[in-house]
Amino acid sequence: MNGVSRRSFTGGLFAAAVAAPLAPTPACAQAPITLTAQEGLAQLAPSKYPKTKVWGYEGVVPGPVLRVPQGRRLTRRFQNRLPQDSSIHWHGIRIANAMDGVPGVTQEPVKPGESFLYDFVAPDAGVYWYHPHYKSYEQVARGLYGALIVGEATGAPSVDHEEVLILDDWRLTREAQIADGFGAIHDAAHAGRLGNWVTVNGAGEWTREVKRFARLRLRLINAANARIFDLDTRGLTGWIVALDGMPLAAPQPLKRFALAPAQRADLIVDVAADSGGEAFLLTMERDGGYALATFAVKGEARPKALTAPAPLPPNPVPKLGDLGKARSVELIMEGGAMGGLRGAMLDGKMTSMRALVSAGKVWAFNKSAGMPAEPLLTAERGETVRISMANDTAWPHAMHLHGHHFRTVAAGGALGPLRDTLLMQPRAKAEIAFVADNPGEWLLHCHMLEHSAAGMMTRIRVT
């Protein structure tokens, strides 16, 4: 298999495998008008193990794939049948602030037995996702997430098949049940809650049958609490055409790349493996590549591979203004294991590290742990702003901005692609710029969910 490995579930060390096919989700499947968070069962581990008790939208993992045409309205009444408060955050969608789903900032939490109506227009085509923003470090880890696909109004690429692939890792016991210990301070102070079992669309064994030279559109979503997937392919050639829902100006040739928690990537790939062989989407680990998804090749779709695809049509994100005149602020990430943080502001007063740990806070932004009393910045609507970020910690962080997409600004002024989540490596620095065109209070936080809960959270205000 050209260095591709398969592992079986042990309940111990990290494992990833491929095998049994799943029923595909129809491209035009209609999700229910209500969207209910409830308990359910899922066959996460191989069939010889019992089903896992999960929390899922409609009781399944992942939740229904929601599809809406670009520029059209999506309406769902969220019903909470969990034993905890909850909400839905529509990750990456530039929607009205009241629909952003952040308890304590944009709405009150939805209590057990109650409901909340989410109603918004989806302005941008691309792959997005939805998940809770209340105790997300537990609720996402229990399976509460799903894909939101906004179809292009025009210029959609011609492909033979489309697959939405949600990557996740789970911390399972040897009985294939979700391990407790949510929000453990050790996880929070280190890399976050890393699992020991990896799934694609809720299955540890995922395959599809395809034909040689078939063209596929793979929509990847990393729904893991903290795992950074280092992705590669075998038997597939192609291009990255969009990141975090936003089309690239030109398709990038596909090669090994990282997908941090909450990030997404659209790939257009051609099946290059011979008929009778297999092609793979891989996660690259220290001891080699492991199959996340296997494509069994049978027959030929056409005599030869197609030519390179055209760029996807751009989304209507406002262009940056004069960066030399932009409002600029600094964000310094501090704390965690080996971080040297001695204290930070918490609830309006300077607090020692010992007291921070007792309160479950081990991270800080600008010497402030948890949501500060004042926003990081206040901008007028339409203003271009810059945020200089420095990761002064020993751990990576996936920085996510709500309600907007941003570009990185290199030292020479070169601009990166539009994104809503940026992976910041330890001791790294980066600058982002965006047009603050969406009024309201918008979170900026680490999407390693334990890091966010343990202090890495702030907000911006657009007046």
C-alpha positions as CSV (number, residue, x, y, z in Angstrom):
1,M,0.0,0.0,0.0
2,N,3.0,2.3,-0.6
3,G,3.6,3.0,3.1
4,V,-0.1,3.4,4.0
5,S,-1.0,1.7,7.3
6,R,-4.2,0.6,9.0
7,R,-4.7,0.1,12.7
8,S,-7.4,-1.5,14.8
9,F,-9.1,0.0,17.8
10,T,-7.5,-0.8,21.1
11,G,-8.9,1.9,23.4
12,G,-5.3,2.9,24.0
13,L,-2.9,4.7,21.7
14,F,-4.0,6.7,18.7
15,A,-5.6,4.6,16.0
16,A,-7.0,5.3,12.5
17,A,-8.4,2.7,10.1
18,V,-10.4,2.3,6.9
19,A,-12.8,-0.4,5.7
20,A,-16.6,-0.6,5.7
21,P,-18.5,1.7,3.4
22,L,-21.1,4.2,4.6
23,A,-24.3,5.2,2.9
24,P,-23.6,8.5,1.1
25,T,-25.6,11.6,1.9
26,P,-27.7,12.7,-1.1
27,A,-26.5,16.0,-2.5
28,C,-30.0,17.4,-2.3
29,A,-31.0,15.9,1.1
30,Q,-33.4,18.1,3.0
31,A,-32.6,18.6,6.6
32,P,-35.5,19.0,9.1
33,I,-36.9,22.4,9.8
34,T,-36.0,21.7,13.4
35,L,-32.5,20.8,14.5
36,T,-32.5,18.9,17.8
37,A,-29.6,18.2,20.1
38,Q,-30.2,14.9,21.8
39,E,-28.5,11.7,23.0
40,G,-27.9,8.9,20.6
41,L,-25.8,5.9,19.7
42,A,-23.1,5.7,17.0
43,Q,-20.9,2.9,15.8
44,L,-17.6,4.8,16.1
45,A,-15.4,1.7,16.8
46,P,-15.4,-1.4,14.7
47,S,-18.6,-3.5,14.7
48,K,-17.3,-6.0,17.3
49,Y,-17.4,-3.2,19.8
50,P,-20.6,-1.8,21.3
51,K,-22.1,1.4,19.9
52,T,-20.9,4.6,21.6
53,K,-23.3,6.9,23.6
54,V,-23.0,10.3,21.9
55,W,-24.7,13.6,21.8
56,G,-25.7,14.5,18.2
57,Y,-27.9,16.8,16.2
58,E,-30.9,14.6,15.5
59,G,-29.0,12.1,17.6
60,V,-26.5,11.2,14.9
61,V,-22.8,11.9,14.3
62,P,-22.2,14.0,12.4
63,G,-25.5,15.9,12.3
64,P,-27.4,16.4,9.1
65,V,-25.6,18.1,6.2
66,L,-27.4,21.4,5.8
67,R,-27.3,22.8,2.3
68,V,-28.4,26.3,1.1
69,P,-27.8,28.2,-2.1
70,Q,-25.6,31.2,-1.9
71,G,-27.6,34.3,-1.0
72,R,-30.6,32.3,0.3
73,R,-32.0,32.1,3.8
74,L,-31.5,29.3,6.2
75,T,-34.0,28.8,9.0
76,R,-33.8,26.2,11.7
77,R,-35.4,26.0,15.1
78,F,-32.9,24.6,17.5
79,Q,-34.4,22.3,20.1
80,N,-32.3,21.3,23.2
81,R,-33.0,17.9,24.5
82,L,-29.7,17.6,26.3
83,P,-29.1,17.6,30.1
84,Q,-27.1,20.9,29.7
85,D,-27.7,24.3,28.2
86,S,-26.5,24.7,24.6
87,S,-26.6,26.8,21.5
88,I,-25.5,26.6,17.8
89,H,-22.6,28.6,16.4
90,W,-22.6,28.8,12.6
91,H,-18.8,28.7,12.1
92,G,-17.4,30.8,9.4
93,I,-20.6,32.4,8.1
94,R,-20.7,36.2,8.0
95,I,-24.2,36.5,9.5
96,A,-26.0,39.0,11.8
97,N,-24.6,39.1,15.3
98,A,-27.8,37.9,16.9
99,M,-27.5,34.6,15.0
100,D,-23.9,33.9,16.0
101,G,-24.9,31.5,18.8
102,V,-22.5,32.6,21.6
103,P,-24.2,32.5,25.0
104,G,-23.3,35.5,27.1
105,V,-22.4,37.6,24.1
106,T,-25.1,37.3,21.4
107,Q,-27.8,35.3,23.1
108,E,-28.8,33.5,26.3
109,P,-28.0,29.8,26.4
110,V,-30.8,27.5,25.3
111,K,-31.9,25.6,28.4
112,P,-32.9,21.9,28.3
113,G,-36.4,21.5,26.9
114,E,-36.3,25.0,25.3
115,S,-35.7,26.2,21.7
116,F,-34.2,29.1,19.7
117,L,-34.9,30.2,16.2
118,Y,-31.8,30.7,14.0
119,D,-32.7,32.6,10.8
120,F,-30.0,34.1,8.5
121,V,-28.9,34.6,4.9
122,A,-25.8,32.8,3.8
123,P,-23.8,35.4,1.8
124,D,-20.7,33.2,0.9
125,A,-20.5,30.0,-1.0
126,G,-18.3,27.3,0.6
127,V,-17.9,24.7,3.3
128,Y,-18.8,25.8,6.9
129,W,-20.0,23.9,9.9
130,Y,-22.2,24.2,13.0
131,H,-21.5,23.3,16.6
132,P,-22.4,24.4,20.2
133,H,-20.7,27.4,21.8
134,Y,-21.7,26.4,25.4
135,K,-19.3,24.0,27.1
136,S,-18.0,23.2,23.6
137,Y,-15.0,21.4,25.0
138,E,-17.5,18.7,26.2
139,Q,-20.4,19.0,23.7
140,V,-18.3,18.9,20.6
141,A,-16.2,16.1,22.1
142,R,-19.5,14.2,22.5
143,G,-20.4,14.6,18.8
144,L,-22.4,17.8,18.4
145,Y,-21.4,19.1,15.0
146,G,-22.4,19.0,11.4
147,A,-21.6,20.5,8.0
148,L,-23.2,23.5,6.4
149,I,-22.6,23.7,2.6
150,V,-23.5,26.9,0.8
151,G,-23.6,26.2,-3.0
152,E,-22.2,28.6,-5.5
153,A,-24.7,30.8,-7.2
154,T,-22.7,30.5,-10.4
155,G,-19.4,28.9,-11.5
156,A,-19.7,25.6,-9.5
157,P,-17.0,23.2,-10.6
158,S,-17.9,20.2,-12.7
159,V,-17.1,17.0,-10.7
160,D,-18.2,13.4,-10.8
161,H,-18.7,13.1,-7.0
162,E,-18.7,15.4,-4.0
163,E,-17.8,14.1,-0.5
164,V,-18.2,16.1,2.8
165,L,-15.5,14.6,5.1
166,I,-15.7,15.6,8.8
167,L,-12.5,14.6,10.6
168,D,-12.6,14.1,14.3
169,D,-10.8,12.3,17.1
170,W,-12.4,10.7,20.2
171,R,-11.1,9.7,23.6
172,L,-12.7,6.3,24.0
173,T,-12.5,3.7,26.7
174,R,-11.7,0.1,25.9
175,E,-15.5,-0.4,25.9
176,A,-15.7,2.2,23.1
177,Q,-17.4,4.7,25.3
178,I,-16.5,8.4,25.5
179,A,-14.1,8.9,28.4
180,D,-15.0,11.5,31.1
181,G,-12.5,14.2,32.3
182,F,-13.8,17.0,30.1
183,G,-12.0,20.2,30.8
184,A,-9.2,18.5,32.7
185,I,-6.6,21.0,33.7
186,H,-3.8,18.9,32.3
187,D,-5.4,18.8,28.8
188,A,-6.1,22.6,29.1
189,A,-2.5,23.4,30.0
190,H,-1.0,21.3,27.2
191,A,-2.2,20.5,23.7
192,G,-5.9,20.1,24.6
193,R,-8.1,17.0,24.7
194,L,-6.5,14.7,22.2
195,G,-8.3,11.5,21.3
196,N,-7.2,7.9,20.7
197,W,-9.5,7.0,17.9
198,V,-10.0,8.9,14.6
199,T,-13.2,9.0,12.5
200,V,-14.4,10.3,9.2
201,N,-18.1,11.2,9.3
202,G,-18.4,9.3,12.5
203,A,-16.9,6.1,11.3
204,G,-13.4,4.8,12.0
205,E,-13.6,2.8,8.8
206,W,-14.6,4.9,5.8
207,T,-14.4,3.9,2.1
208,R,-15.9,4.8,-1.3
209,E,-15.8,3.1,-4.6
210,V,-14.6,5.4,-7.4
211,K,-13.4,5.1,-11.0
212,R,-9.9,5.9,-12.3
213,F,-9.7,9.4,-13.6
214,A,-12.9,10.4,-11.8
215,R,-12.9,14.0,-10.5
216,L,-13.9,14.4,-6.9
217,R,-14.6,17.5,-4.8
218,L,-13.6,16.7,-1.2
219,R,-14.9,19.2,1.4
220,L,-12.8,18.7,4.6
221,I,-13.7,19.9,8.0
222,N,-11.6,19.4,11.2
223,A,-14.1,19.1,14.0
224,A,-11.6,17.8,16.6
225,N,-11.3,19.5,19.9
226,A,-7.5,20.0,19.5
227,R,-5.9,17.6,17.0
228,I,-4.1,19.2,14.1
229,F,-4.3,16.8,11.1
230,D,-1.2,16.6,8.9
231,L,-2.8,15.5,5.7
232,D,-1.5,13.9,2.5
233,T,-2.8,11.7,-0.3
234,R,-1.8,8.6,-2.2
235,G,-3.3,7.8,-5.6
236,L,-5.0,11.2,-5.8
237,T,-3.7,14.3,-7.7
238,G,-5.3,17.7,-7.6
239,W,-5.6,21.1,-6.1
240,I,-6.7,23.0,-3.1
241,V,-9.3,25.4,-4.4
242,A,-10.7,27.0,-1.1
243,L,-9.7,27.4,2.5
244,D,-12.3,28.1,5.3
245,G,-14.9,28.4,2.6
246,M,-13.1,31.2,0.7
247,P,-12.0,30.4,-2.8
248,L,-8.3,30.9,-3.6
249,A,-7.4,33.3,-6.4
250,A,-5.8,30.3,-8.2
251,P,-6.0,26.6,-7.3
252,Q,-2.9,25.4,-5.5
253,P,-1.3,22.1,-6.5
254,L,-2.2,19.6,-3.8
255,K,0.6,18.5,-1.4
256,R,0.9,17.7,2.2
257,F,-0.8,20.3,4.4
258,A,-2.0,20.9,8.0
259,L,-5.7,21.3,8.9
260,A,-6.1,22.8,12.4
261,P,-9.2,22.5,14.5
262,A,-12.1,24.4,12.9
263,Q,-10.3,24.8,9.6
264,R,-11.8,23.6,6.3
265,A,-10.3,22.9,2.9
266,D,-12.0,22.3,-0.5
267,L,-10.0,19.9,-2.7
268,I,-10.6,19.0,-6.3
269,V,-8.8,15.7,-7.0
270,D,-8.5,13.2,-9.8
271,V,-8.2,9.5,-9.1
272,A,-4.8,8.5,-10.4
273,A,-4.6,5.0,-8.9
274,D,-5.1,2.1,-11.3
275,S,-8.4,0.1,-11.5
276,G,-8.2,-2.6,-8.9
277,G,-6.1,-0.5,-6.6
278,E,-6.8,2.1,-3.9
279,A,-6.3,5.8,-3.3
280,F,-6.1,7.4,0.1
281,L,-6.5,10.5,2.2
282,L,-3.9,10.1,4.9
283,T,-3.0,11.5,8.3
284,M,0.7,11.7,8.7
285,E,2.0,10.6,12.1
286,R,5.5,10.2,13.6
287,D,5.6,6.6,12.6
288,G,4.1,6.9,9.1
289,G,0.9,7.6,7.2
290,Y,-2.5,6.2,8.3
291,A,-5.5,6.0,6.1
292,L,-8.4,8.3,7.0
293,A,-10.4,7.6,3.9
294,T,-9.9,4.9,1.2
295,F,-11.2,5.1,-2.3
296,A,-11.4,1.6,-3.9
297,V,-10.8,2.1,-7.7
298,K,-12.9,0.0,-10.1
299,G,-13.2,0.8,-13.8
300,E,-12.4,4.1,-15.6
301,A,-14.5,7.3,-15.7
302,R,-12.7,8.5,-18.8
303,P,-9.6,7.7,-20.9
304,K,-7.4,10.2,-19.2
305,A,-7.3,12.8,-16.4
306,L,-9.1,16.2,-16.9
307,T,-7.3,19.5,-17.2
308,A,-6.8,21.7,-14.2
309,P,-9.9,23.4,-12.8
310,A,-10.7,27.1,-13.1
311,P,-10.7,29.1,-9.8
312,L,-14.0,29.2,-7.9
313,P,-15.9,32.4,-8.1
314,P,-14.9,34.8,-5.3
315,N,-17.2,35.6,-2.4
316,P,-18.4,39.2,-1.8
317,V,-15.9,39.9,1.1
318,P,-15.0,43.6,1.2
319,K,-11.5,44.5,0.1
320,L,-9.0,45.8,2.6
321,G,-8.6,49.5,2.9
322,D,-5.3,51.4,3.3
323,L,-3.3,49.2,5.7
324,G,-1.0,52.2,6.5
325,K,-4.0,54.0,8.0
326,A,-5.6,51.0,9.6
327,R,-6.4,50.8,13.3
328,S,-3.8,48.4,14.9
329,V,-3.8,46.4,18.1
330,E,-1.6,43.7,19.6
331,L,-2.6,40.3,21.0
332,I,-0.1,38.3,23.0
333,M,-0.8,34.7,23.9
334,E,0.5,33.6,27.2
335,G,0.4,30.8,29.7
336,G,0.0,27.0,29.5
337,A,2.6,24.4,30.6
338,M,6.1,25.7,30.3
339,G,4.7,29.2,29.6
340,G,6.0,31.1,32.6
341,L,2.8,33.0,33.2
342,R,2.8,34.2,36.8
343,G,-0.6,35.9,37.0
344,A,-3.3,37.6,35.0
345,M,-6.4,39.7,35.3
346,L,-9.5,37.6,36.1
347,D,-12.9,39.1,36.7
348,G,-11.4,42.6,37.0
349,K,-8.6,41.9,39.4
350,M,-5.0,40.7,39.2
351,T,-4.9,37.0,40.1
352,S,-1.9,34.7,41.0
353,M,-1.2,31.7,38.8
354,R,-2.2,29.4,41.7
355,A,-5.6,31.1,42.0
356,L,-6.0,31.0,38.2
357,V,-5.4,27.3,38.1
358,S,-8.0,26.9,40.9
359,A,-10.4,28.8,38.7
360,G,-9.6,26.6,35.7
361,K,-7.7,29.3,33.9
362,V,-4.2,28.7,32.6
363,W,-4.0,30.9,29.5
364,A,-4.2,34.6,28.9
365,F,-4.4,37.2,26.2
366,N,-2.6,40.4,27.0
367,K,-2.4,39.4,30.7
368,S,-6.2,38.8,30.9
369,A,-7.6,35.3,31.5
370,G,-11.1,34.7,30.1
371,M,-13.4,37.3,28.6
372,P,-12.1,40.8,29.5
373,A,-14.4,43.6,30.6
374,E,-13.6,45.6,27.5
375,P,-13.1,44.4,23.9
376,L,-9.7,44.0,22.3
377,L,-10.6,46.8,19.9
378,T,-13.6,48.9,18.9
379,A,-14.0,49.7,15.2
380,E,-16.4,51.7,13.2
381,R,-18.3,49.7,10.6
382,G,-16.3,49.5,7.3
383,E,-13.0,50.3,9.0
384,T,-9.9,48.3,8.1
385,V,-8.2,46.9,11.2
386,R,-5.0,45.0,11.9
387,I,-4.2,42.6,14.8
388,S,-0.6,41.7,15.5
389,M,-0.5,38.3,17.2
390,A,2.4,36.7,19.1
391,N,2.3,33.2,20.4
392,D,4.5,33.4,23.5
393,T,3.6,29.9,24.5
394,A,5.0,26.4,24.0
395,W,1.9,25.1,22.2
396,P,0.1,25.8,18.9
397,H,-3.2,27.7,18.8
398,A,-5.9,27.9,16.2
399,M,-7.1,31.5,16.3
400,H,-10.7,31.9,15.2
401,L,-12.5,35.2,14.5
402,H,-16.3,35.2,14.4
403,G,-18.3,37.1,11.9
404,H,-15.4,38.0,9.5
405,H,-12.7,36.6,7.3
406,F,-9.2,38.0,7.4
407,R,-5.9,37.9,5.5
408,T,-2.5,37.5,7.0
409,V,-0.1,40.4,6.3
410,A,3.5,39.4,5.7
411,A,6.5,41.6,6.6
412,G,6.8,42.8,3.1
413,G,3.0,43.5,2.8
414,A,2.1,40.4,0.9
415,L,-1.4,39.2,1.8
416,G,-2.4,35.6,2.5
417,P,-5.7,34.0,1.5
418,L,-9.0,34.8,3.2
419,R,-9.5,32.6,6.3
420,D,-11.5,32.6,9.6
421,T,-9.1,30.4,11.6
422,L,-5.3,30.7,11.7
423,L,-2.9,28.1,13.1
424,M,-0.2,29.8,15.2
425,Q,2.8,27.7,16.0
426,P,4.7,28.0,19.3
427,R,6.8,31.3,19.5
428,A,5.4,32.4,16.1
429,K,4.1,35.8,15.2
430,A,1.5,36.8,12.6
431,E,-0.5,39.8,11.6
432,I,-4.1,39.7,10.3
433,A,-6.2,42.4,8.6
434,F,-9.8,42.6,7.8
435,V,-12.7,45.0,7.2
436,A,-14.9,45.3,10.3
437,D,-18.1,45.5,8.3
438,N,-20.3,43.3,10.5
439,P,-21.8,45.2,13.5
440,G,-21.9,43.6,16.9
441,E,-19.6,41.9,19.5
442,W,-17.5,39.1,17.9
443,L,-15.4,36.6,19.6
444,L,-11.7,36.1,18.9
445,H,-10.5,32.9,20.6
446,C,-8.4,29.8,20.3
447,H,-10.3,26.9,18.8
448,M,-8.4,24.3,20.7
449,L,-11.5,24.1,22.8
450,E,-9.9,23.5,26.2
451,H,-7.6,26.5,25.6
452,S,-10.6,28.8,25.0
453,A,-12.4,27.5,28.1
454,A,-9.2,28.0,30.1
455,G,-8.7,31.7,29.3
456,M,-7.9,32.2,25.6
457,M,-10.9,34.4,24.7
458,T,-11.5,38.0,23.8
459,R,-13.8,40.0,21.5
460,I,-13.9,42.8,19.0
461,R,-16.7,45.4,18.8
462,V,-18.0,46.8,15.5
463,T,-20.2,49.9,16.0
